[in-house]
């Protein structure tokens, strides 16, 4: 129970409250500053389409190359609120959404660390490091929601470890929204399965010792079944539930060689500095701790460390998975050194004024950072985008078959659709390998690019100035440069419908 002041009977401020404040502050500042992500625009366009039509699309409406092809819109549950908030408050609405999710995940992480028995000082040190290590994933994409649901599932598992395994039966309350916001929902059943494997080892020992099996196998099995059933509650049923497997083993597995986030972390990049420190801290603290680690902690840490080193998109999951056990072991190390008594000795008088001052300072810092972050949002999301080219295209109403830079596809969809459909956008799974390879040939001027240009009968193109195709079109008498800005150029094929539209401007 929460300790109360002897004179007033009110809850007394303790160092644990500072822990919550530190975690919430770290969540705010890591999520508050906008990070450029090219996919934000087609997510917004999808949310707008769903709101306007009151239906979830099941075929591609945005490209002319794949128009009408099947599309599993598995992130609609994120795209709708994302669009509604953006329509109401612009980038401020997006900041509200991502910071709310980040704060929720960090608050659950604080609860989990303290629940494990970690001391406040160790919890704050490990928690801050873990949250900043996860910082690259706190952006406006739906995958940020996976962090929240992931930690929530870890909390349910911790309740089972504490002898309250019936909490695991609440897994559908997580899985149903999770399966409708991001493909990372696959980690829900995976965590339960991994936990079940660890429990099996424990059950063997309990059975040999003629002890009751804990957690109850029937409840854990029921939780797995309920989690899998919850995955089916999505607009696409079985196809939606098995969709993430396509990225690992199925027809979309090829795109792991194409998407940057499926690369290993580059530790020479400053953005992965905290991840490197977290990995070093994990190895060091586990090595010097005199306490035996739980099998669940070892397996969880090893599994997600491997996945993080393989694919950088799993950085946040590793950081949040390892933090509770790491905080507990660091707390034991500090206890052994006699350095962790503050906040854990009920008889010791605590500096309540200092605690209140720390919380107040963190609140002020967070509130002052918000306006600055919001002012930078517009620049962050427009940097390297063809802003002036889009204004030109909107003004001319240019017609014909478009070719475009891949990372600009979503931005062009947001501003030009439905009057104009793009050649390709960030949905590599919708595009398919043949189209992506054709795009690469043309945009990067690889062998066979002329054949691709003619086969698709491109009428006009909006290209990054860094594309080698710009040089080729400048030299081709059949093409002319219709508009340019520092980041991009618009080219039209002479004599095409696009050429006539551009000439009328």
N, C-alpha and C positions, 0 to 999 in steps of 0.2 A: 504494500500500500504506500501511497505517496506520503512522505513525511509532512507534518503540519507544524506551524509555529505554535509554541506552547501558550502564547499570550492571546493571539487572535483566533486560533483554530483554523486559519487559512493555510492552504498549501504553501510550503516554504520553497523559495528558489534554491535549486541545487545545481551542481555542475552538470547533471544529466540534461537540464534545460538548455544549458549552453551548447551541449552536443547537438541537440535538435536545431538550435539556431545556426550553428556552423554548417550542418548538413544542408539546411534549407538555403542558406546564403550561397554555398558552393553550387547548389543546383541552379539557383537563380542566375548567378554570374556566368556559369558555363553555358547556359541555354539562352541567356539574354542577348549576347552578342551575335548578330546574324552571320551565318556562313553561306557563302554562295553555293547553291545547288541548282543545277540546270533542270532537274526534274520537277521543281516546284510548279512550273507553269502548266505542264500538261495535267498535273494533279488538280490544280485549280480549275482548269478547263473541264475536267471530268466531273468535279463537284458541281460546277455550273450546269453542265448538261443534265446531271441527275436531278438537280433542283428544278430546272426548267421543264423537264419532261416527266418528272415523277416516276422515272423508271431507271433501272440499272442496266447500262448497255451490255449486250452479250456479243457484239461484233464491232469491229473497228470503224469509227466514224471520222477519224482525223486525218488519215493519209489517203492519197489517191492510189498509191501502189498496193496497199493492202486493204483497201476499203471493202467492208462487208465480211472480212475474214473473222473467224471466232476469236473472241477476246474475253478472258476471265478477269473481270473487274474486281479483283479480290481485295482491293484497298478502299472500297467505296465508303466504308465506315469512318475513315479518316478524311477522305476527300470532301465529303459533304460539310462537316463542321469547319474544315479548313477554308472552303470557299465562302461559307456564310460569315465567318469571322473576317475574312479578307474583304468581302463586299461591304461589311459594316464599318470596319476600322482600318482597312488597308494593312500595311505591314505591322501595325500595332496589334491587330487581331491575330496575326500569325505568331507574334511574340507571346501573346497571352496563352495561346494553345501550347506552344513548345515549352514555355516555362512552367505551365501548370503540370504538364506530364513529367517534366524533369524534377520538379519539386516533390511530386507524389512519389516518384521512384526513390529519390534521396531520403524522403521521410521514412519510407518502408525499410530502406537500407539501415537507417539509424536505429529503428526499432529492432531489426534483425541482429545488428551488432550488439546492442545492449542486452537483448534477450539471450544471446550466447554467453553472457556474463563478462564481456570485455569491459575494462575500466574506461572511464570517460576520456582520459588523456590519450590512451591507445586508440580508442574509437575515433576521436577527432583527427588524429594524425593519419591513420589508415584511410578513414573515410574521405578526407580531403584529397589525398593522393589518388584514391580510386576514382572519385568523381571527376577530377581533372584528367585522369587517364582516359576516361570515357568521353571526354569533351568532343572529339571529332564526330561522334554520332548524335550529339544534341543539335539537330537541325530540323528543318521543316518537313522532312520526309516521314512517311508513315512508320519507318523502322524505329523511330524514337519511342513509339508506343510499346514496342516489343520489350524495351528495357523495363518499363513499368510492370507489364504483366509477368515478365520473367522473374523479377524480384518478388512479386506477389506470390508466385508459385513456390519460390524458395521459402517464403514465410509459412505457407501451408505445410510444407515438408518439415520445417522446424517445429511447428505445432505437433506434428506426428512424432517427432523425436522426443518431445516433452511429454509423451503419453496421451496426447489428445488427437489421436489419429482420425477421429470422425471429421475433423476439419478438412481432411482430404476429399470428402464427399462434396465439398463446395467447388471443386474444380470446374464444373460447367459454368459457374458464374464468371470464371476467368476466360474459359475457352470460347464461349459464344461471342463475346465482343472481340476477343483476340483474333479469331479466324476471319473476322470481317474488317480488320484494319491493316493486317500485315501478314505476309507469309511466314514470319518468324514464329507463328503460333505452333509450328512443328516442335519447338523446344519445350512446349508444355508436356505433351505425352513423353517426349524424350527424357525430360527430367524425372518424371515419375518412373519410367522404365529403368533409368540409371539408379535411382534410389531403391527400386525393388531389387535390383541385382545386388546392391550393397546389403540390403536387409536379408537376402537369402543366405549370405555368409553368416550373418548374425543368427538367423533362425536355426541353422545347422548346430551352432554351439548351444543355443537355448534348448533345442530338442534333445541333444545328448545329455544336457544337465537336467533334463526333465522339468524345464521351466516353461511358463506360458510364452507363446510366441508374440513378441511385440516389435513393431506395430502389428496388429492383427492382419494376417495375409488376406483374409476375405475383404477387409476394408480397403487395403491397398489395391487389390485386384479390381474391386468395384470402382475405385477412383480412376484407375486406368481406363476401364470400360466407359465410365461417364465422360472422361476427357476426350476419348475418341468419338463418342457420340456427339459431344458438343462441337467437335470439328465439322460435323455434317450440317450444322445449322448455319448455312450460308446460301446465297442465291444460286450457287452452282452445284450444291450437293456433294457427291463423291468427287467430282472433278475439282471442285474448290478445295476439298480436304486433302487431295493428293497432289495439288498443284506444286507445292514446294519441292516435292520429290523430283519433278521434272527438271529442276535446276541442278540436281545432284547427279541423277542417273538417266533422266529421260531425254526427250528431244531438245530441250533447251540447255542441256549441260554444256554445250559448246561455248555459250556466251561467257563462261568463267574466264576464258582466255581473252575476252574482249573488254570486260568491265573492270575498271581500276580497283574497285573495292574488293575484288576477288584476288588481288595480289597480296603478297606478304607485306607486313609493315616495313617501311623504310626508316630505320632508326636514325639515319642521318637527317631526316626531316624533323624539324623542331616540334611538329604537332604530335609526334610519338615520344617525346622526351619523358612525359609522365608515365607512359606505358613501360618504357625501359626501366625507370626507377621502381615501378611497382613490381616488375618481374624480379629485379635484383633484391628488393626488400622481401618478397615472398620467399625466395630461396634462402636468404640469410636468416630471416626470423624463424622459419620452419627448422633450419639447421641448428640454431642455438637454443631453441625452446626445449625445456626439459619435460614438457607434457607430451604425451602420446597423442597424435592426431587421430581423429575419427576416420574410419575408412571412407565415409561419405565425403568428408572434406578433401581427402587425398584424391579420390576419383574425380570429384567435381573440378578441383583445381587442375588436375592433369588433363582432363578432357577439354576444358575450355582454353587452357593455355595452348594446347595443340591446335585447336580450331582458330585461335587468334593469330598464331604464328603462320598458319596456312592462309587465312583470309582476314584481312584487316577489318572487315565489316563486323567481326565478332569481338572487337576490342572492348566495347562497353560490357558485353556479357561476361567476359573474363574478369574485368575489374569488379563488377558487382557480385560475381559468384565467389571470388576469393576473399573479398573484404571482411565478411564476418569471422571466418576462421583466422584470418591474418590478424585482425584486431584482438581476438581472444588470445592468440599465442604471443603477440607483442605485449599484451597486458600481463601475461604470466612472466615474460622476461623482465618487464619493469618491476613486477612484484618481487622477483628474486633479487633484483638489485636494490630494492627498497625505495623505488622512485615513483610508485603509483598509488600512494595512500590518499592523495587529495581526491575528495569526492566519493571515497569508498569507506571512510571511517565515520559512522554516525555520531561518535562522541566528539569529533573535532569541529571546532567552530569554523564555519566557512565564510569567505569574504563575499557576502551577498551583494554589497554595493559594486564590487568588481564584476560579479556575474551580470548584474543588471546593466552595467556600463558596457560590457562586451556585447550583450544582445542589442543594446540601443545603437552602438556604433555600427554593427553589422546591418541593422535595419536602415540606418541613414545611408550607408555606402550603397546598399542595394537600390534604394529609392533614387539616389542621385545618379546611379549608373543607367537607369532605365531611359531617361530622356536622351542621353548621349547615344545609347545603343539604337534607339528608335530613329534618330537623325541619320545614323549611318546605314540604316536598313535599305533605303532606296538605292543608295550607291552600291551597296554590296550585291544587290540582286540585278542591277543593270550593268555592272562592270562586265566588259567583254561581250555585251549583247548588242545586236544591231538596232539600236533605238531609233536613230535617224532613218535608217533603211526602212524600218517598219512604218514610220510616219510617211515616207515617200510612197510605200506600197498601199497604205490606206488611202492616201490622197488620189492616187492614180487608179485604184481599183484594178490593178493589173490582172490579166486573165491568162489561162494556159497552164501547162504542167510545170510545176515547180521542182527545182533541185535545191537542196539546202544543206548547210553544215549541220552535222548530227546533233551537236549540243545545243543548237538553236531551235531545234524542232518544236520543243514545248513552248518556247517564247513566241514563236510564229503561230502556233495553234491558238494560244491565249488571245492574241491580238487580231488574227486574220480569219480564223475559222468562224462560221461555216462558209464564208465567201470564198476562201481558198483552202485547199488541203495541201499538206506538206508531203515531201518525198519520204521522209523518215523522221523519227523522234526518239526519245530516250527509252521507249518500250522495246528493247531488243527482242523480247520474247514474242511480241506481236510481229515485228519485222521479219524475223526468221533469218537463218544463216545466209541463204542465197542473196537476199536483198542487202544485208549488211556487207557482204563481200563485194557486191556490185557497187555499193556506195564507196567502199574503200578504194576500189579501182579508179573510180572517177574523181573523187575528192582529193586523193593522194597521187593522182596521175600515174597509176601503176599500169603495167602491160595490159592492153585490152580496153583502155579507158574510152577510146574513140567508139568502139563497138557498143559499149554501155550507153554512151551519150545518144547514139542513134537508135538503139533498141528501145529505149524508154521515150524517145521523141521529146526530149526536154525543150520547153519553150523559153524558160528563164531560170535564173539561179540567183540565190542570195548566199554569198560566201564570205567566210572569214578571210581577211587579207593574208593570213598565213597559209592558206590553201594553195598548193602548187597549181591547182586548176585555174586560178586567177591568171597566172602567167600564160597558160595555154590559150585561154579565151581572149586575152589581150592580143595575141598573135594570130588568132583565127579570124579571117575576114567575114565569116558568117555570123560573127557575134560582135556586139558592141557593149560598152560600159554605159549603163543608163544612169547610175547614181553611185556615189561612194561617200564614205565617212571614214574616220580613222580606224574603225574596227572591221568594217565590212564593205562589200560592194554588191551592186545589183547588175547582172548581165542579162541581156535579152538576145534571142536569136533573130537575126534580121529577117523580116518578112513574116514573122509569126504573129499570132494574135497578141502576144505579150509586147511585141515591138510596136504594134499599132496602138495599144493602150498607153505605152510609155510615151509615144510620140504626141499623143493628145494632151499630155500634161503641160 
